[in-house]
Amino acid sequence: MARFEQVLEALRAHYISDNFKLDEEATARALNYFRDRAAGKPEPENDPEWDAALKFVYDHGQSLDWIYDGNPLVMICKLASYSVAAGGVGRVA
């Protein structure tokens, strides 16, 4: 839960791009989903809130590895793919 809250704090507090818009309705649904899991509530089968949380993570360019496991590997590798060393422009567009 703390890592998901950290994601939200970063997205709200920092400049991402001129076009970035945090979807507050999707944010609320994802936050409720992760709060329920952190509180130990069992996940119902075919939970539409899981789908909503997953869509939030995808639509906002985040990493489930980081949220669940605290593993920044996916983020590190994704950003490295944009680097000068990878033949990129040296920054994420």
Residue pairs with C-beta under 8 A, 6 or more apart in sequence:
1 34
1 35
1 37
1 38
3 66
3 67
3 68
3 70
4 30
4 31
4 34
4 67
5 31
7 60
7 62
7 66
7 67
8 27
8 31
11 20
11 22
11 60
12 22
22 60
23 56
23 59
23 60
26 52
26 55
26 56
26 59
26 60
27 56
29 49
29 52
29 53
29 56
30 52
30 53
30 56
30 57
32 49
33 47
33 49
33 50
33 52
33 53
34 53
34 67
36 43
36 49
37 43
43 50
54 64
56 62
57 63
57 64
57 67
63 71
63 72
63 74
63 75
65 71
65 72
65 73
65 74
65 75
66 72
66 74
66 75
79 92
80 86
81 88
82 88
82 89
82 90
82 91
82 92
82 93
83 90
84 90
